[in-house]
Amino acid sequence: MNFMQLVNGLELGALYSLVAIAVYISFRVINFADLTVDGSFPLGGAVLSILVINDVNYIIALLASVASGMVAGFVTAYLNVRHKIFDILAGILTMTALYSINLRIMGRPNIALMDDILPADVSLLIVPVIALSVAILVILFLKTQIGLALISVGQNPVLAESCGIDTSGMKILALAISNGLVALAGGLFVLKQGFADISIGTGTIIIGLASVIIGTKLLSSKSISLTIIGIFIGSIIYRLFVALALNIDFIGLEPSDLNLISSLLVAFTMIFPTLSRLRK
């Protein structure tokens, strides 16, 4: 792995930390298995790409991406809290619908952006800054009264409701924030790569889960701050591991094997503690 591949891995790790933090909010904070992620990631990219090629400023386009992701999260939460559709199924329904919606938005399977939208040196600076800023904002948010209410809903929804907390509203808020972050990551990914494709969201949930698992194992703590920091670092470690695996010649892995690597890494990370206990 050369220097440029290392830098690219660090940048992608920072970018996908947004996805990891989003997955943490849905899966760990409010205990909601949200699979909308695989649809909201390309949604953010689709919205950004169609706006940028129509001469909309990329900052406004990124904000529009976030808004679109929040709408997707709202739909999933609404299906669950209002119509009592199981969380996984609600996410699958929204994700499936988003495939067609993304195609409608883009008008074709892929869109190429102009080369000078976000130069490589600018991308190298903007992506980590945005990712770090989001991580800090999430830490601060989860320490507010609303953030603590979200945590209580995830830990004990019955007790939270008895304390007067609107559990349905908290779920909607959490999923809107979560998918907004994922869509932001999708928009940044498209800006960085210079193109949008309908399939860029495939396996996004696995990448997010892998980063969360690595991060929480790396910094196992009840502290929200340390957990978010661990997830941020975990995302970078994950991307560097993938880059290393793809560049080891004797293994013979190709970029198309990314989802295989992700799945094996998640499985190993979850199985390893059990194997360690059995050996003892």
C-alpha positions in Angstrom: 0.0 0.0 0.0 1.6 3.3 -1.1 1.3 6.7 0.4 -1.6 7.8 -1.9 -3.6 4.7 -1.0 -3.0 5.4 2.7 -4.2 9.0 2.3 -7.3 7.8 0.4 -8.0 5.2 3.1 -7.8 7.9 5.8 -10.1 10.2 3.8 -12.7 7.5 3.1 -12.5 6.4 6.8 -13.3 9.9 7.9 -16.2 10.1 5.3 -17.7 6.7 6.4 -17.4 7.7 10.0 -20.6 9.7 9.3 -22.3 6.5 8.4 -20.9 4.7 11.4 -22.1 7.5 13.8 -25.5 7.3 12.1 -25.7 3.5 12.5 -24.7 4.0 16.2 -27.6 6.4 16.7 -30.1 4.0 15.3 -28.8 0.6 16.4 -27.3 1.5 19.8 -28.8 4.7 21.0 -32.5 4.0 20.3 -32.1 0.2 19.6 -33.7 0.4 16.2 -32.4 -1.9 13.4 -32.6 0.6 10.6 -31.8 -0.7 7.1 -32.8 2.5 5.3 -29.0 3.3 5.2 -28.4 1.4 2.0 -31.0 3.6 0.3 -30.3 7.0 2.0 -26.6 6.9 1.1 -27.2 6.9 -2.7 -30.2 9.3 -2.1 -27.8 11.9 -0.8 -25.5 11.3 -3.8 -28.4 11.5 -6.2 -29.8 14.7 -4.8 -26.3 16.3 -4.8 -25.4 15.2 -8.3 -28.6 16.4 -10.0 -28.3 19.8 -8.2 -24.6 20.3 -9.0 -25.0 19.5 -12.7 -27.8 22.2 -12.7 -25.3 24.8 -11.4 -26.4 24.7 -7.7 -23.7 25.5 -5.2 -22.3 22.3 -3.7 -22.8 23.5 -0.2 -26.5 24.1 -0.8 -26.6 20.7 -2.6 -25.1 19.0 0.5 -27.7 20.6 2.7 -30.4 19.4 0.3 -28.8 15.9 0.6 -29.1 16.0 4.3 -32.8 17.1 4.1 -33.6 14.3 1.7 -32.0 11.7 4.1 -34.0 13.1 7.0 -37.2 12.6 5.0 -36.2 9.0 4.3 -35.5 8.4 8.0 -38.9 10.0 8.9 -40.7 7.7 6.5 -39.1 4.6 8.1 -39.9 5.8 11.6 -43.4 6.8 10.7 -44.1 3.3 9.3 -42.8 1.8 12.6 -44.4 4.1 15.2 -47.7 4.9 13.4 -48.5 1.7 11.6 -46.5 -0.7 13.9 -44.5 -2.2 11.0 -41.5 -4.1 12.4 -38.3 -1.9 12.4 -36.3 -4.1 10.0 -39.2 -4.4 7.6 -39.9 -0.7 7.7 -36.3 0.0 6.8 -36.4 -2.6 4.0 -39.6 -1.0 2.5 -38.1 2.5 2.5 -34.8 1.2 1.2 -36.5 -0.6 -1.7 -38.6 2.4 -2.6 -35.6 4.6 -2.5 -33.9 2.6 -5.3 -36.7 3.7 -7.7 -36.8 7.2 -6.2 -33.0 7.6 -6.7 -33.3 6.5 -10.3 -36.2 9.0 -10.8 -34.0 11.8 -9.3 -31.0 11.1 -11.4 -32.9 10.2 -14.6 -30.2 7.6 -15.4 -28.1 5.0 -13.5 -25.1 7.3 -13.1 -24.1 10.9 -13.4 -20.6 12.3 -14.0 -19.8 15.6 -12.3 -17.4 18.3 -13.6 -13.8 17.6 -12.6 -13.2 20.9 -10.8 -16.2 20.8 -8.4 -14.1 19.6 -5.4 -10.3 19.4 -6.1 -8.4 16.6 -4.4 -6.6 18.9 -2.1 -9.8 20.6 -1.0 -11.6 17.2 -0.6 -8.7 16.0 1.6 -9.3 19.0 4.0 -13.1 19.3 3.8 -14.1 15.7 4.4 -12.2 15.2 7.7 -13.2 18.6 9.0 -16.9 17.9 8.3 -16.6 14.4 9.8 -14.9 15.7 13.0 -17.4 18.5 13.3 -20.3 16.1 13.1 -18.7 13.8 15.6 -18.3 16.7 18.1 -21.9 18.0 17.4 -23.3 14.5 18.0 -21.4 14.2 21.3 -22.7 17.5 22.4 -26.3 16.7 21.3 -26.4 13.4 23.1 -25.5 15.2 26.3 -28.5 17.6 26.0 -31.9 16.9 27.5 -33.2 15.7 24.2 -30.2 13.5 23.6 -30.5 11.9 27.0 -34.2 11.4 26.3 -33.2 9.5 23.1 -30.8 7.3 25.1 -33.5 6.6 27.7 -35.9 5.6 24.9 -33.4 3.1 23.6 -32.5 1.7 27.0 -36.0 1.4 28.5 -38.9 2.7 26.4 -41.6 1.8 29.0 -39.9 3.7 31.7 -39.2 6.6 29.3 -42.8 6.8 28.4 -43.9 6.7 32.0 -41.6 9.7 32.6 -43.5 11.7 30.0 -41.1 11.3 27.1 -42.7 11.1 23.6 -41.0 7.8 22.6 -42.6 7.9 19.1 -41.3 11.4 18.5 -37.8 10.5 19.8 -37.7 7.6 17.3 -38.7 9.8 14.4 -36.1 12.4 15.5 -33.3 9.8 15.8 -33.9 8.2 12.5 -34.2 11.6 10.8 -30.8 12.6 12.2 -29.3 9.2 11.4 -30.4 9.1 7.8 -29.5 12.8 7.3 -25.9 12.0 8.3 -25.9 9.0 5.9 -27.2 11.1 3.1 -24.5 13.7 3.9 -21.9 11.0 3.6 -23.4 10.0 0.3 -23.2 13.6 -1.0 -19.6 13.9 0.1 -18.7 10.6 -1.5 -20.1 11.8 -4.8 -18.3 15.1 -4.5 -15.0 13.2 -3.8 -15.4 10.6 -6.5 -16.8 13.0 -9.1 -19.7 10.8 -10.1 -23.0 9.4 -8.7 -24.1 5.8 -9.3 -27.3 4.1 -8.3 -25.4 1.2 -6.7 -23.0 3.2 -4.4 -25.2 2.4 -1.4 -24.8 -1.4 -1.6 -23.3 -2.8 1.6 -23.3 0.6 3.4 -25.0 -0.8 6.5 -22.3 -3.5 6.8 -19.6 -0.9 6.6 -21.3 1.2 9.3 -21.8 -1.8 11.5 -18.2 -2.9 11.0 -16.9 0.5 12.0 -19.2 0.6 15.1 -18.2 -2.9 16.3 -14.5 -2.1 15.8 -14.8 1.3 17.5 -16.7 0.0 20.5 -14.3 -2.9 20.9 -11.4 -0.5 20.6 -12.7 2.0 23.2 -15.1 0.0 25.3 -16.6 2.7 27.6 -19.9 3.9 28.9 -18.9 7.5 28.1 -20.7 8.8 25.0 -17.6 10.9 24.1 -15.2 8.0 24.1 -17.7 5.8 22.2 -18.1 8.3 19.4 -14.3 8.9 19.2 -13.9 5.1 19.1 -16.3 4.8 16.3 -14.6 7.5 14.4 -11.2 5.8 14.8 -12.9 2.4 14.1 -14.1 3.7 10.7 -10.6 4.8 9.7 -9.1 1.4 10.9 -11.8 -0.4 8.9 -11.0 1.5 5.7 -7.2 1.0 6.1 -7.8 -2.7 6.7 -9.8 -2.9 3.5 -7.2 -1.0 1.6 -4.4 -3.3 2.9 -6.4 -6.4 2.1 -7.1 -5.3 -1.5 -3.4 -4.5 -2.0 -1.9 -7.8 -0.8 -1.1 -9.5 -4.0 -1.0 -13.2 -2.9 -4.6 -13.0 -1.6 -5.9 -11.9 -5.0 -8.8 -9.7 -3.8 -10.4 -7.2 -6.1 -12.5 -4.1 -5.4 -15.6 -6.1 -6.1 -14.8 -8.2 -3.0 -15.4 -5.2 -0.7 -18.7 -6.5 0.6 -17.2 -10.0 1.2 -14.3 -8.4 3.2 -16.8 -6.3 5.2 -19.0 -9.3 6.0 -16.1 -11.4 7.1 -14.7 -8.6 9.3 -18.0 -8.1 11.0 -18.5 -11.8 11.5 -15.0 -12.3 12.9 -15.3 -9.3 15.2 -18.5 -10.6 16.7 -17.3 -14.3 16.9 -13.9 -13.5 18.4 -15.1 -12.7 22.0 -17.0 -16.0 22.0 -14.0 -18.0 20.8 -11.8 -16.3 23.5 -14.2 -17.3 26.2 -14.4 -20.9 25.0 -10.6 -21.2 25.1 -10.6 -20.1 28.7 
